[in-house]
């Protein structure tokens, strides 16, 4: 693989551990069960939930898709989530996005019981990341952390630049890495518009990019020997590419994730791991 980080191999290792843990849980009479809540129709979500179902069933997790009509009110949706919270046979809940207009996503996410919140979107789970004690954290953020750990780099004092500050990727990644004493800068659209993005990227020992703009980061900006984790997924013609100009970045980076085949498969495996962690958390209650 040269200097490519093999996301599929990392994912495979996680899946093997997950399979073992599920067997152990089943031996104790616990079968993890994940319910995905889908409000209204969304073709992109359908692809995603089909994939979730396949992955879960392969791992021995019971998967159920709960379709809810798009004319549901916020209050009724909260009540539906409460029902899932109270159902002891359900160990994990996923809320598919987007939600119809007029429903406050954050309010619904806050309704999911933290112990069943396998996507780590409940504010309580976000809070545990701030404390440096992640319980159930967002899957993509954990995938980035897992990939960086796989390189065995010592994060202490390293200059880390996180481009993108979303609630589910940029912010939690930055917090997870600062907890390991990396010096983390968070860049976003404001950094770009102030003309400072290049300066930040050029100094990064470890660069993580989660923006969603093809080739936003020219390869020539990458510091020689840097580790590059590209979270972006962009369709360009019939190809999927990341946010980093891969061919030139690969020449300068010591290690780099490809797109596809980098962060994506690890994120999928981490979701399964979160489902197992949730089932174990419920066991302790
Ligand atoms: P988002 O849209 O919530 O956030 C985008 C971020 O990029 C924001 O912080 C914004 O300020 C910043 N940004 C926008 N334009 C910029 C610019 N010109 N310069 C610097 N920063 C800029 O996105 P998200 O949900 O975090 O997702 C980011 C990307 O990661 C998307 O391509 C998404 O498809 C991908 N993604 C991949 C996985 C995976 O498993 N591989 C999972 C989640 C998201």
Boltz pocket constraint, residues with backbone or C-beta under 6 A from the ligand:
constraints:
  - pocket:
      binder: B
      contacts: [[A, 140], [A, 163], [A, 164], [A, 165], [A, 166], [A, 167], [A, 168], [A, 169], [A, 170], [A, 187], [A, 188], [A, 189], [A, 190], [A, 191], [A, 192], [A, 197], [A, 209], [A, 210], [A, 211], [A, 212], [A, 213], [A, 216], [A, 230], [A, 231], [A, 232], [A, 233], [A, 234], [A, 263], [A, 264], [A, 265], [A, 267], [A, 268]]
      max_distance: 6.0
